[in-house]
Amino acid sequence: MKPVDKGPGGGSIGGGPNKKNGKSKCALCDKPVVEKYSPFCSKHCADVDLGRWLKGQYAVPATLGGAEGTAEDEE
Ligand SMILES: [Zn+2]
């Protein structure tokens, strides 16, 4: 007789992408990207980019040359 001992099965240990991709570079300073801050190399760069983005949102040139001459009739 052969005692077939099957363990609690499964040969897959862990799960997740554990490959090192050393091809990604920081979008700001071209340093190796840290996965945590992807696609940037550090929180600093992430913040800088975010800041730029936000500023861009606020710094929208709202100079429309159509409001010339206020129609105010004051007597
Ligand atoms: Zn960077």
N, CA, C, O and the ligand as a Tripos MOL2 file, in Angstrom:
@<TRIPOS>MOLECULE
protein
  301   299    76     0     0
PROTEIN
NO_CHARGES

@<TRIPOS>ATOM
      1 N           0.8290   -1.1970    0.0000 N.3       1 MET1
      2 CA          0.0000    0.0000    0.0000 C.3       1 MET1
      3 C           0.8700    1.2560    0.0000 C.2       1 MET1
      4 O           1.9290    1.3490    0.6210 O.2       1 MET1
      5 N           0.3550    2.1600   -0.7130 N.am      2 LYS2
      6 CA          1.1300    3.4050   -0.7320 C.3       2 LYS2
      7 C           0.3040    4.5340   -0.1010 C.2       2 LYS2
      8 O          -0.7250    4.9580   -0.6270 O.2       2 LYS2
      9 N           0.7660    4.9650    0.9650 N.am      3 PRO3
     10 CA          0.0690    6.0850    1.6320 C.3       3 PRO3
     11 C           0.2100    7.3740    0.8170 C.2       3 PRO3
     12 O           1.2650    8.0040    0.7490 O.2       3 PRO3
     13 N          -0.8550    7.6980    0.2410 N.am      4 VAL4
     14 CA         -0.8140    8.9260   -0.5700 C.3       4 VAL4
     15 C          -1.0750   10.1490    0.2970 C.2       4 VAL4
     16 O          -2.2000   10.4460    0.6970 O.2       4 VAL4
     17 N          -0.0360   10.7990    0.5500 N.am      5 ASP5
     18 CA         -0.1780   11.9890    1.4020 C.3       5 ASP5
     19 C          -0.2060   13.2440    0.5460 C.2       5 ASP5
     20 O           0.8140   13.7360    0.0630 O.2       5 ASP5
     21 N          -1.3670   13.7100    0.3950 N.am      6 LYS6
     22 CA         -1.4400   14.9690   -0.3610 C.3       6 LYS6
     23 C          -1.5600   16.1350    0.6040 C.2       6 LYS6
     24 O          -2.5150   16.2410    1.3730 O.2       6 LYS6
     25 N          -0.6290   16.9470    0.5430 N.am      7 GLY7
     26 CA         -0.6600   18.1190    1.4320 C.3       7 GLY7
     27 C          -1.8110   19.0190    1.0660 C.2       7 GLY7
     28 O          -2.5200   18.7980    0.0840 O.2       7 GLY7
     29 N          -1.9720   19.9940    1.8440 N.am      8 PRO8
     30 CA         -3.0280   20.9840    1.5860 C.3       8 PRO8
     31 C          -2.7800   21.7390    0.2900 C.2       8 PRO8
     32 O          -2.9090   22.9590    0.1890 O.2       8 PRO8
     33 N          -2.4420   20.9860   -0.6210 N.am      9 GLY9
     34 CA         -2.3040   21.2860   -2.0470 C.3       9 GLY9
     35 C          -1.8560   22.6690   -2.4210 C.2       9 GLY9
     36 O          -1.7730   23.5560   -1.5710 O.2       9 GLY9
     37 N          -1.5830   22.8500   -3.6180 N.am     10 GLY10
     38 CA         -1.1990   24.1850   -4.0760 C.3      10 GLY10
     39 C           0.2950   24.3440   -4.0900 C.2      10 GLY10
     40 O           0.9580   24.1450   -3.0720 O.2      10 GLY10
     41 N           0.8150   24.6920   -5.2040 N.am     11 GLY11
     42 CA          2.2550   24.8890   -5.2670 C.3      11 GLY11
     43 C           2.5710   26.3390   -5.5220 C.2      11 GLY11
     44 O           3.7310   26.7270   -5.6610 O.2      11 GLY11
     45 N           1.5330   27.1260   -5.5820 N.am     12 SER12
     46 CA          1.7670   28.5370   -5.8640 C.3      12 SER12
     47 C           2.0190   29.2890   -4.5710 C.2      12 SER12
     48 O           1.1500   29.4130   -3.7080 O.2      12 SER12
     49 N           3.2100   29.7710   -4.4760 N.am     13 ILE13
     50 CA          3.5450   30.5210   -3.2670 C.3      13 ILE13
     51 C           3.4470   32.0190   -3.5500 C.2      13 ILE13
     52 O           4.0800   32.5620   -4.4560 O.2      13 ILE13
     53 N           2.6580   32.6210   -2.7630 N.am     14 GLY14
     54 CA          2.5070   34.0590   -2.9390 C.3      14 GLY14
     55 C           1.8280   34.3690   -4.2670 C.2      14 GLY14
     56 O           1.5330   33.4750   -5.0600 O.2      14 GLY14
     57 N           1.6010   35.5950   -4.4760 N.am     15 GLY15
     58 CA          0.9710   35.9620   -5.7450 C.3      15 GLY15
     59 C           1.1550   37.4390   -6.0150 C.2      15 GLY15
     60 O           0.8230   38.2910   -5.1920 O.2      15 GLY15
     61 N           1.6740   37.7090   -7.1480 N.am     16 GLY16
     62 CA          1.8410   39.1240   -7.4570 C.3      16 GLY16
     63 C           3.0200   39.3520   -8.3550 C.2      16 GLY16
     64 O           3.9590   38.5580   -8.3940 O.2      16 GLY16
     65 N           2.9620   40.4240   -9.0610 N.am     17 PRO17
     66 CA          4.0450   40.7680   -9.9820 C.3      17 PRO17
     67 C           5.3080   41.0970   -9.2140 C.2      17 PRO17
     68 O           5.3900   42.1160   -8.5290 O.2      17 PRO17
     69 N           6.2540   40.2510   -9.3320 N.am     18 ASN18
     70 CA          7.4970   40.4770   -8.5970 C.3      18 ASN18
     71 C           8.6520   40.6870   -9.5670 C.2      18 ASN18
     72 O           9.8080   40.3840   -9.2720 O.2      18 ASN18
     73 N           8.3090   41.1980  -10.6970 N.am     19 LYS19
     74 CA          9.3620   41.4110  -11.6860 C.3      19 LYS19
     75 C           9.9170   42.8120  -11.5670 C.2      19 LYS19
     76 O           9.2060   43.7820  -11.3030 O.2      19 LYS19
     77 N          11.1760   42.8710  -11.7660 N.am     20 LYS20
     78 CA         11.8080   44.1820  -11.6730 C.3      20 LYS20
     79 C          11.8790   44.8160  -13.0620 C.2      20 LYS20
     80 O          12.5070   44.3060  -13.9900 O.2      20 LYS20
     81 N          11.2290   45.9030  -13.1440 N.am     21 ASN21
     82 CA         11.2770   46.6190  -14.4070 C.3      21 ASN21
     83 C          12.1760   47.8380  -14.2680 C.2      21 ASN21
     84 O          11.7520   48.8990  -13.8110 O.2      21 ASN21
     85 N          13.3720   47.6670  -14.6550 N.am     22 GLY22
     86 CA         14.3030   48.7770  -14.4950 C.3      22 GLY22
     87 C          14.3070   49.6800  -15.7070 C.2      22 GLY22
     88 O          15.3040   50.3320  -16.0200 O.2      22 GLY22
     89 N          13.1920   49.7030  -16.3710 N.am     23 LYS23
     90 CA         13.1620   50.5240  -17.5840 C.3      23 LYS23
     91 C          12.3710   51.8070  -17.3890 C.2      23 LYS23
     92 O          12.4480   52.7470  -18.1800 O.2      23 LYS23
     93 N          11.6040   51.8060  -16.2990 N.am     24 SER24
     94 CA         10.7920   52.9840  -16.0580 C.3      24 SER24
     95 C          11.6230   54.0990  -15.4470 C.2      24 SER24
     96 O          12.4310   53.8830  -14.5430 O.2      24 SER24
     97 N          11.4070   55.2580  -15.9530 N.am     25 LYS25
     98 CA         12.1370   56.4080  -15.4050 C.3      25 LYS25
     99 C          11.1510   57.4500  -14.9110 C.2      25 LYS25
    100 O          10.0300   57.5810  -15.4010 O.2      25 LYS25
    101 N          11.6210   58.1730  -13.9260 N.am     26 CYS26
    102 CA         10.7900   59.2140  -13.3580 C.3      26 CYS26
    103 C          10.3970   60.2110  -14.4510 C.2      26 CYS26
    104 O          11.2100   60.5930  -15.2930 O.2      26 CYS26
    105 N           9.1600   60.6070  -14.4100 N.am     27 ALA27
    106 CA          8.6620   61.5150  -15.4340 C.3      27 ALA27
    107 C           9.2670   62.9060  -15.2820 C.2      27 ALA27
    108 O           9.1600   63.7570  -16.1660 O.2      27 ALA27
    109 N           9.8990   63.1060  -14.1430 N.am     28 LEU28
    110 CA         10.4320   64.4390  -13.8890 C.3      28 LEU28
    111 C          11.9480   64.4880  -14.0140 C.2      28 LEU28
    112 O          12.4980   65.3530  -14.6960 O.2      28 LEU28
    113 N          12.6070   63.5630  -13.3570 N.am     29 CYS29
    114 CA         14.0570   63.6880  -13.2810 C.3      29 CYS29
    115 C          14.7780   62.4690  -13.8590 C.2      29 CYS29
    116 O          15.9980   62.3540  -13.7420 O.2      29 CYS29
    117 N          14.0430   61.5820  -14.4660 N.am     30 ASP30
    118 CA         14.6600   60.4440  -15.1600 C.3      30 ASP30
    119 C          15.3700   59.4710  -14.2300 C.2      30 ASP30
    120 O          16.1770   58.6560  -14.6790 O.2      30 ASP30
    121 N          15.0800   59.5490  -12.9600 N.am     31 LYS31
    122 CA         15.6380   58.5710  -12.0360 C.3      31 LYS31
    123 C          14.7650   57.3310  -12.0710 C.2      31 LYS31
    124 O          13.6070   57.3810  -12.4860 O.2      31 LYS31
    125 N          15.3340   56.2150  -11.6300 N.am     32 PRO32
    126 CA         14.5570   54.9690  -11.6040 C.3      32 PRO32
    127 C          13.2800   55.1440  -10.8050 C.2      32 PRO32
    128 O          13.2880   55.6740   -9.6940 O.2      32 PRO32
    129 N          12.1980   54.6960  -11.3840 N.am     33 VAL33
    130 CA         10.8940   54.8750  -10.7440 C.3      33 VAL33
    131 C          10.7400   53.9440   -9.5520 C.2      33 VAL33
    132 O          11.0700   52.7600   -9.6100 O.2      33 VAL33
    133 N          10.2400   54.5040   -8.4960 N.am     34 VAL34
    134 CA          9.8820   53.6910   -7.3380 C.3      34 VAL34
    135 C           8.4110   53.3230   -7.4440 C.2      34 VAL34
    136 O           7.5370   54.1770   -7.5910 O.2      34 VAL34
    137 N           8.1740   52.0370   -7.3660 N.am     35 GLU35
    138 CA          6.8160   51.5570   -7.6180 C.3      35 GLU35
    139 C           5.7920   52.2940   -6.7660 C.2      35 GLU35
    140 O           4.6800   52.5850   -7.2050 O.2      35 GLU35
    141 N           6.1930   52.5810   -5.5580 N.am     36 LYS36
    142 CA          5.2770   53.2290   -4.6180 C.3      36 LYS36
    143 C           4.8310   54.5840   -5.1450 C.2      36 LYS36
    144 O           3.7020   55.0190   -4.9180 O.2      36 LYS36
    145 N           5.7430   55.2390   -5.8540 N.am     37 TYR37
    146 CA          5.4280   56.5860   -6.3160 C.3      37 TYR37
    147 C           5.2870   56.6420   -7.8260 C.2      37 TYR37
    148 O           5.3040   57.7120   -8.4360 O.2      37 TYR37
    149 N           5.1500   55.4770   -8.4030 N.am     38 SER38
    150 CA          5.0370   55.4080   -9.8490 C.3      38 SER38
    151 C           4.0140   56.4100  -10.3520 C.2      38 SER38
    152 O           2.9590   56.5650   -9.7380 O.2      38 SER38
    153 N           4.2910   57.0790  -11.4330 N.am     39 PRO39
    154 CA          5.4660   56.9170  -12.2900 C.3      39 PRO39
    155 C           6.6190   57.8490  -11.9250 C.2      39 PRO39
    156 O           7.3550   58.3160  -12.7950 O.2      39 PRO39
    157 N           6.7610   58.1080  -10.6480 N.am     40 PHE40
    158 CA          7.8390   59.0050  -10.2400 C.3      40 PHE40
    159 C           8.8380   58.2570   -9.3760 C.2      40 PHE40
    160 O           8.6200   57.1020   -9.0100 O.2      40 PHE40
    161 N           9.9260   58.9220   -9.0590 N.am     41 CYS41
    162 CA         10.9860   58.2610   -8.3090 C.3      41 CYS41
    163 C          10.8250   58.5100   -6.8240 C.2      41 CYS41
    164 O          11.3990   57.7980   -5.9990 O.2      41 CYS41
    165 N          10.0560   59.5060   -6.4920 N.am     42 SER42
    166 CA          9.9290   59.8290   -5.0790 C.3      42 SER42
    167 C           8.6690   60.6520   -4.8630 C.2      42 SER42
    168 O           8.0340   61.1250   -5.8050 O.2      42 SER42
    169 N           8.3370   60.8040   -3.6000 N.am     43 LYS43
    170 CA          7.1530   61.5880   -3.2880 C.3      43 LYS43
    171 C           7.3470   63.0330   -3.7240 C.2      43 LYS43
    172 O           6.4140   63.7290   -4.1230 O.2      43 LYS43
    173 N           8.6050   63.4470   -3.6270 N.am     44 HIS44
    174 CA          8.9040   64.8210   -4.0030 C.3      44 HIS44
    175 C           8.4860   65.0890   -5.4530 C.2      44 HIS44
    176 O           7.7700   66.0450   -5.7520 O.2      44 HIS44
    177 N           8.9550   64.2220   -6.3260 N.am     45 CYS45
    178 CA          8.6480   64.4120   -7.7400 C.3      45 CYS45
    179 C           7.1440   64.3000   -7.9700 C.2      45 CYS45
    180 O           6.5710   65.0310   -8.7780 O.2      45 CYS45
    181 N           6.5260   63.3900   -7.2620 N.am     46 ALA46
    182 CA          5.0880   63.2370   -7.4220 C.3      46 ALA46
    183 C           4.3740   64.5130   -7.0030 C.2      46 ALA46
    184 O           3.4290   64.9610   -7.6520 O.2      46 ALA46
    185 N           4.8490   65.0880   -5.9010 N.am     47 ASP47
    186 CA          4.2400   66.3230   -5.4090 C.3      47 ASP47
    187 C           4.4590   67.4620   -6.3890 C.2      47 ASP47
    188 O           3.5520   68.2420   -6.6820 O.2      47 ASP47
    189 N           5.6860   67.5380   -6.8870 N.am     48 VAL48
    190 CA          6.0070   68.6110   -7.8230 C.3      48 VAL48
    191 C           5.0920   68.5360   -9.0380 C.2      48 VAL48
    192 O           4.5360   69.5400   -9.4850 O.2      48 VAL48
    193 N           4.9520   67.3300   -9.5560 N.am     49 ASP49
    194 CA          4.1250   67.1780  -10.7420 C.3      49 ASP49
    195 C           2.6810   67.5180  -10.4290 C.2      49 ASP49
    196 O           1.9950   68.1810  -11.2070 O.2      49 ASP49
    197 N           2.2350   67.0530   -9.2770 N.am     50 LEU50
    198 CA          0.8630   67.3330   -8.8770 C.3      50 LEU50
    199 C           0.6550   68.8320   -8.7250 C.2      50 LEU50
    200 O          -0.3740   69.3820   -9.1170 O.2      50 LEU50
    201 N           1.6620   69.4760   -8.1450 N.am     51 GLY51
    202 CA          1.5810   70.9130   -7.9580 C.3      51 GLY51
    203 C           1.4790   71.6300   -9.2950 C.2      51 GLY51
    204 O           0.6810   72.5490   -9.4770 O.2      51 GLY51
    205 N           2.3020   71.1850  -10.2070 N.am     52 ARG52
    206 CA          2.2680   71.8020  -11.5450 C.3      52 ARG52
    207 C           0.8910   71.6300  -12.1560 C.2      52 ARG52
    208 O           0.3140   72.5430  -12.7470 O.2      52 ARG52
    209 N           0.4010   70.4320  -11.9860 N.am     53 TRP53
    210 CA         -0.9040   70.1120  -12.5980 C.3      53 TRP53
    211 C          -1.9810   71.0120  -12.0140 C.2      53 TRP53
    212 O          -2.7940   71.5950  -12.7310 O.2      53 TRP53
    213 N          -1.9600   71.1070  -10.6840 N.am     54 LEU54
    214 CA         -2.9740   71.9250  -10.0260 C.3      54 LEU54
    215 C          -2.8250   73.3810  -10.4300 C.2      54 LEU54
    216 O          -3.8080   74.0690  -10.7050 O.2      54 LEU54
    217 N          -1.5900   73.8350  -10.4620 N.am     55 LYS55
    218 CA         -1.3470   75.2240  -10.8520 C.3      55 LYS55
    219 C          -1.8630   75.4710  -12.2550 C.2      55 LYS55
    220 O          -2.4590   76.5060  -12.5520 O.2      55 LYS55
    221 N          -1.6190   74.5010  -13.0990 N.am     56 GLY56
    222 CA         -2.0780   74.6330  -14.4720 C.3      56 GLY56
    223 C          -3.5840   74.8060  -14.5240 C.2      56 GLY56
    224 O          -4.1380   75.5260  -15.3550 O.2      56 GLY56
    225 N          -4.2150   74.1070  -13.5920 N.am     57 GLN57
    226 CA         -5.6670   74.1900  -13.5710 C.3      57 GLN57
    227 C          -6.1230   75.5850  -13.1610 C.2      57 GLN57
    228 O          -7.0980   76.1300  -13.6760 O.2      57 GLN57
    229 N          -5.3680   76.1390  -12.2040 N.am     58 TYR58
    230 CA         -5.7810   77.4450  -11.6970 C.3      58 TYR58
    231 C          -5.2990   78.5750  -12.5910 C.2      58 TYR58
    232 O          -5.8920   79.6520  -12.6540 O.2      58 TYR58
    233 N          -4.1950   78.2870  -13.2850 N.am     59 ALA59
    234 CA         -3.5640   79.3560  -14.0370 C.3      59 ALA59
    235 C          -4.1150   79.4370  -15.4560 C.2      59 ALA59
    236 O          -3.4220   79.8330  -16.3940 O.2      59 ALA59
    237 N          -5.3460   79.0620  -15.5830 N.am     60 VAL60
    238 CA         -5.9370   79.1420  -16.9130 C.3      60 VAL60
    239 C          -6.1430   80.6050  -17.2850 C.2      60 VAL60
    240 O          -6.8300   81.3540  -16.5910 O.2      60 VAL60
    241 N          -5.5410   80.9810  -18.3780 N.am     61 PRO61
    242 CA         -5.6680   82.3710  -18.8200 C.3      61 PRO61
    243 C          -7.1020   82.7200  -19.1520 C.2      61 PRO61
    244 O          -7.6400   82.3040  -20.1780 O.2      61 PRO61
    245 N          -7.7020   83.4780  -18.2810 N.am     62 ALA62
    246 CA         -9.1110   83.8000  -18.4790 C.3      62 ALA62
    247 C          -9.2580   85.2330  -18.9730 C.2      62 ALA62
    248 O         -10.1490   85.9810  -18.5700 O.2      62 ALA62
    249 N          -8.3460   85.5680  -19.8590 N.am     63 THR63
    250 CA         -8.4110   86.9320  -20.3680 C.3      63 THR63
    251 C          -9.1250   86.9670  -21.7100 C.2      63 THR63
    252 O          -8.5160   86.8800  -22.7770 O.2      63 THR63
    253 N         -10.3750   87.0900  -21.6140 N.am     64 LEU64
    254 CA        -11.1460   87.1750  -22.8510 C.3      64 LEU64
    255 C         -11.4270   88.6400  -23.1690 C.2      64 LEU64
    256 O         -12.1000   89.3430  -22.4160 O.2      64 LEU64
    257 N         -10.9020   89.0710  -24.2870 N.am     65 GLY65
    258 CA        -11.0680   90.4740  -24.6280 C.3      65 GLY65
    259 C         -12.4430   90.7540  -25.2190 C.2      65 GLY65
    260 O         -12.5850   91.2030  -26.3570 O.2      65 GLY65
    261 N         -13.4230   90.4760  -24.4170 N.am     66 GLY66
    262 CA        -14.7840   90.6920  -24.9390 C.3      66 GLY66
    263 C         -15.5880   91.5770  -23.9950 C.2      66 GLY66
    264 O         -16.7130   91.9890  -24.2810 O.2      66 GLY66
    265 N         -14.9570   91.8480  -22.8580 N.am     67 ALA67
    266 CA        -15.7010   92.6450  -21.8830 C.3      67 ALA67
    267 C         -15.1890   94.0710  -21.8910 C.2      67 ALA67
    268 O         -14.8510   94.6350  -20.8500 O.2      67 ALA67
    269 N         -15.1390   94.6250  -23.0530 N.am     68 GLU68
    270 CA        -14.6240   95.9970  -23.1290 C.3      68 GLU68
    271 C         -15.7770   96.9910  -23.0470 C.2      68 GLU68
    272 O         -16.8100   96.8630  -23.7040 O.2      68 GLU68
    273 N         -15.5460   97.9500  -22.2320 N.am     69 GLY69
    274 CA        -16.5790   98.9840  -22.1280 C.3      69 GLY69
    275 C         -17.7760   98.4850  -21.3480 C.2      69 GLY69
    276 O         -18.6370   97.7820  -21.8780 O.2      69 GLY69
    277 N         -17.8160   98.8510  -20.1110 N.am     70 THR70
    278 CA        -18.9460   98.4390  -19.3120 C.3      70 THR70
    279 C         -20.1330   99.3240  -19.6140 C.2      70 THR70
    280 O         -20.0420  100.5480  -19.7020 O.2      70 THR70
    281 N         -21.2110   98.6620  -19.7630 N.am     71 ALA71
    282 CA        -22.4200   99.4100  -20.1050 C.3      71 ALA71
    283 C         -23.0690   99.9530  -18.8470 C.2      71 ALA71
    284 O         -24.1720   99.5740  -18.4550 O.2      71 ALA71
    285 N         -22.3400  100.8450  -18.2480 N.am     72 GLU72
    286 CA        -22.9160  101.4140  -17.0170 C.3      72 GLU72
    287 C         -23.3410  102.8450  -17.2740 C.2      72 GLU72
    288 O         -22.5210  103.7100  -17.5820 O.2      72 GLU72
    289 N         -24.5310  103.0600  -17.1530 N.am     73 ASP73
    290 CA        -25.0380  104.4220  -17.3580 C.3      73 ASP73
    291 C         -25.3250  105.0830  -16.0160 C.2      73 ASP73
    292 O         -26.3690  104.8970  -15.3920 O.2      73 ASP73
    293 N         -24.3660  105.8350  -15.6320 N.am     74 GLU74
    294 CA        -24.6060  106.5210  -14.3620 C.3      74 GLU74
    295 C         -24.8620  108.0000  -14.6180 C.2      74 GLU74
    296 O         -24.1390  108.6370  -15.3830 O.2      74 GLU74
    297 N         -25.8340  108.5140  -14.0120 N.am     75 GLU75
    298 CA        -26.1360  109.9190  -14.2380 C.3      75 GLU75
    299 C         -25.8210  110.7840  -13.0320 C.2      75 GLU75
    300 O         -26.0240  111.9970  -13.0720 O.2      75 GLU75
    301 ZN         12.0470   62.0710   -9.9110 Zn       76 ZN76
@<TRIPOS>BOND
     1     1     2 1
     2     2     3 1
     3     3     4 2
     4     3     5 am
     5     5     6 1
     6     6     7 1
     7     7     8 2
     8     7     9 am
     9     9    10 1
    10    10    11 1
    11    11    12 2
    12    11    13 am
    13    13    14 1
    14    14    15 1
    15    15    16 2
    16    15    17 am
    17    17    18 1
    18    18    19 1
    19    19    20 2
    20    19    21 am
    21    21    22 1
    22    22    23 1
    23    23    24 2
    24    23    25 am
    25    25    26 1
    26    26    27 1
    27    27    28 2
    28    27    29 am
    29    29    30 1
    30    30    31 1
    31    31    32 2
    32    31    33 am
    33    33    34 1
    34    34    35 1
    35    35    36 2
    36    35    37 am
    37    37    38 1
    38    38    39 1
    39    39    40 2
    40    39    41 am
    41    41    42 1
    42    42    43 1
    43    43    44 2
    44    43    45 am
    45    45    46 1
    46    46    47 1
    47    47    48 2
    48    47    49 am
    49    49    50 1
    50    50    51 1
    51    51    52 2
    52    51    53 am
    53    53    54 1
    54    54    55 1
    55    55    56 2
    56    55    57 am
    57    57    58 1
    58    58    59 1
    59    59    60 2
    60    59    61 am
    61    61    62 1
    62    62    63 1
    63    63    64 2
    64    63    65 am
    65    65    66 1
    66    66    67 1
    67    67    68 2
    68    67    69 am
    69    69    70 1
    70    70    71 1
    71    71    72 2
    72    71    73 am
    73    73    74 1
    74    74    75 1
    75    75    76 2
    76    75    77 am
    77    77    78 1
    78    78    79 1
    79    79    80 2
    80    79    81 am
    81    81    82 1
    82    82    83 1
    83    83    84 2
    84    83    85 am
    85    85    86 1
    86    86    87 1
    87    87    88 2
    88    87    89 am
    89    89    90 1
    90    90    91 1
    91    91    92 2
    92    91    93 am
    93    93    94 1
    94    94    95 1
    95    95    96 2
    96    95    97 am
    97    97    98 1
    98    98    99 1
    99    99   100 2
   100    99   101 am
   101   101   102 1
   102   102   103 1
   103   103   104 2
   104   103   105 am
   105   105   106 1
   106   106   107 1
   107   107   108 2
   108   107   109 am
   109   109   110 1
   110   110   111 1
   111   111   112 2
   112   111   113 am
   113   113   114 1
   114   114   115 1
   115   115   116 2
   116   115   117 am
   117   117   118 1
   118   118   119 1
   119   119   120 2
   120   119   121 am
   121   121   122 1
   122   122   123 1
   123   123   124 2
   124   123   125 am
   125   125   126 1
   126   126   127 1
   127   127   128 2
   128   127   129 am
   129   129   130 1
   130   130   131 1
   131   131   132 2
   132   131   133 am
   133   133   134 1
   134   134   135 1
   135   135   136 2
   136   135   137 am
   137   137   138 1
   138   138   139 1
   139   139   140 2
   140   139   141 am
   141   141   142 1
   142   142   143 1
   143   143   144 2
   144   143   145 am
   145   145   146 1
   146   146   147 1
   147   147   148 2
   148   147   149 am
   149   149   150 1
   150   150   151 1
   151   151   152 2
   152   151   153 am
   153   153   154 1
   154   154   155 1
   155   155   156 2
   156   155   157 am
   157   157   158 1
   158   158   159 1
   159   159   160 2
   160   159   161 am
   161   161   162 1
   162   162   163 1
   163   163   164 2
   164   163   165 am
   165   165   166 1
   166   166   167 1
   167   167   168 2
   168   167   169 am
   169   169   170 1
   170   170   171 1
   171   171   172 2
   172   171   173 am
   173   173   174 1
   174   174   175 1
   175   175   176 2
   176   175   177 am
   177   177   178 1
   178   178   179 1
   179   179   180 2
   180   179   181 am
   181   181   182 1
   182   182   183 1
   183   183   184 2
   184   183   185 am
   185   185   186 1
   186   186   187 1
   187   187   188 2
   188   187   189 am
   189   189   190 1
   190   190   191 1
   191   191   192 2
   192   191   193 am
   193   193   194 1
   194   194   195 1
   195   195   196 2
   196   195   197 am
   197   197   198 1
   198   198   199 1
   199   199   200 2
   200   199   201 am
   201   201   202 1
   202   202   203 1
   203   203   204 2
   204   203   205 am
   205   205   206 1
   206   206   207 1
   207   207   208 2
   208   207   209 am
   209   209   210 1
   210   210   211 1
   211   211   212 2
   212   211   213 am
   213   213   214 1
   214   214   215 1
   215   215   216 2
   216   215   217 am
   217   217   218 1
   218   218   219 1
   219   219   220 2
   220   219   221 am
   221   221   222 1
   222   222   223 1
   223   223   224 2
   224   223   225 am
   225   225   226 1
   226   226   227 1
   227   227   228 2
   228   227   229 am
   229   229   230 1
   230   230   231 1
   231   231   232 2
   232   231   233 am
   233   233   234 1
   234   234   235 1
   235   235   236 2
   236   235   237 am
   237   237   238 1
   238   238   239 1
   239   239   240 2
   240   239   241 am
   241   241   242 1
   242   242   243 1
   243   243   244 2
   244   243   245 am
   245   245   246 1
   246   246   247 1
   247   247   248 2
   248   247   249 am
   249   249   250 1
   250   250   251 1
   251   251   252 2
   252   251   253 am
   253   253   254 1
   254   254   255 1
   255   255   256 2
   256   255   257 am
   257   257   258 1
   258   258   259 1
   259   259   260 2
   260   259   261 am
   261   261   262 1
   262   262   263 1
   263   263   264 2
   264   263   265 am
   265   265   266 1
   266   266   267 1
   267   267   268 2
   268   267   269 am
   269   269   270 1
   270   270   271 1
   271   271   272 2
   272   271   273 am
   273   273   274 1
   274   274   275 1
   275   275   276 2
   276   275   277 am
   277   277   278 1
   278   278   279 1
   279   279   280 2
   280   279   281 am
   281   281   282 1
   282   282   283 1
   283   283   284 2
   284   283   285 am
   285   285   286 1
   286   286   287 1
   287   287   288 2
   288   287   289 am
   289   289   290 1
   290   290   291 1
   291   291   292 2
   292   291   293 am
   293   293   294 1
   294   294   295 1
   295   295   296 2
   296   295   297 am
   297   297   298 1
   298   298   299 1
   299   299   300 2
@<TRIPOS>SUBSTRUCTURE
     1 MET1         2 RESIDUE 1 A MET
     2 LYS2         6 RESIDUE 1 A LYS
     3 PRO3        10 RESIDUE 1 A PRO
     4 VAL4        14 RESIDUE 1 A VAL
     5 ASP5        18 RESIDUE 1 A ASP
     6 LYS6        22 RESIDUE 1 A LYS
     7 GLY7        26 RESIDUE 1 A GLY
     8 PRO8        30 RESIDUE 1 A PRO
     9 GLY9        34 RESIDUE 1 A GLY
    10 GLY10       38 RESIDUE 1 A GLY
    11 GLY11       42 RESIDUE 1 A GLY
    12 SER12       46 RESIDUE 1 A SER
    13 ILE13       50 RESIDUE 1 A ILE
    14 GLY14       54 RESIDUE 1 A GLY
    15 GLY15       58 RESIDUE 1 A GLY
    16 GLY16       62 RESIDUE 1 A GLY
    17 PRO17       66 RESIDUE 1 A PRO
    18 ASN18       70 RESIDUE 1 A ASN
    19 LYS19       74 RESIDUE 1 A LYS
    20 LYS20       78 RESIDUE 1 A LYS
    21 ASN21       82 RESIDUE 1 A ASN
    22 GLY22       86 RESIDUE 1 A GLY
    23 LYS23       90 RESIDUE 1 A LYS
    24 SER24       94 RESIDUE 1 A SER
    25 LYS25       98 RESIDUE 1 A LYS
    26 CYS26      102 RESIDUE 1 A CYS
    27 ALA27      106 RESIDUE 1 A ALA
    28 LEU28      110 RESIDUE 1 A LEU
    29 CYS29      114 RESIDUE 1 A CYS
    30 ASP30      118 RESIDUE 1 A ASP
    31 LYS31      122 RESIDUE 1 A LYS
    32 PRO32      126 RESIDUE 1 A PRO
    33 VAL33      130 RESIDUE 1 A VAL
    34 VAL34      134 RESIDUE 1 A VAL
    35 GLU35      138 RESIDUE 1 A GLU
    36 LYS36      142 RESIDUE 1 A LYS
    37 TYR37      146 RESIDUE 1 A TYR
    38 SER38      150 RESIDUE 1 A SER
    39 PRO39      154 RESIDUE 1 A PRO
    40 PHE40      158 RESIDUE 1 A PHE
    41 CYS41      162 RESIDUE 1 A CYS
    42 SER42      166 RESIDUE 1 A SER
    43 LYS43      170 RESIDUE 1 A LYS
    44 HIS44      174 RESIDUE 1 A HIS
    45 CYS45      178 RESIDUE 1 A CYS
    46 ALA46      182 RESIDUE 1 A ALA
    47 ASP47      186 RESIDUE 1 A ASP
    48 VAL48      190 RESIDUE 1 A VAL
    49 ASP49      194 RESIDUE 1 A ASP
    50 LEU50      198 RESIDUE 1 A LEU
    51 GLY51      202 RESIDUE 1 A GLY
    52 ARG52      206 RESIDUE 1 A ARG
    53 TRP53      210 RESIDUE 1 A TRP
    54 LEU54      214 RESIDUE 1 A LEU
    55 LYS55      218 RESIDUE 1 A LYS
    56 GLY56      222 RESIDUE 1 A GLY
    57 GLN57      226 RESIDUE 1 A GLN
    58 TYR58      230 RESIDUE 1 A TYR
    59 ALA59      234 RESIDUE 1 A ALA
    60 VAL60      238 RESIDUE 1 A VAL
    61 PRO61      242 RESIDUE 1 A PRO
    62 ALA62      246 RESIDUE 1 A ALA
    63 THR63      250 RESIDUE 1 A THR
    64 LEU64      254 RESIDUE 1 A LEU
    65 GLY65      258 RESIDUE 1 A GLY
    66 GLY66      262 RESIDUE 1 A GLY
    67 ALA67      266 RESIDUE 1 A ALA
    68 GLU68      270 RESIDUE 1 A GLU
    69 GLY69      274 RESIDUE 1 A GLY
    70 THR70      278 RESIDUE 1 A THR
    71 ALA71      282 RESIDUE 1 A ALA
    72 GLU72      286 RESIDUE 1 A GLU
    73 ASP73      290 RESIDUE 1 A ASP
    74 GLU74      294 RESIDUE 1 A GLU
    75 GLU75      298 RESIDUE 1 A GLU
    76 ZN76       301 GROUP 0 **** ****
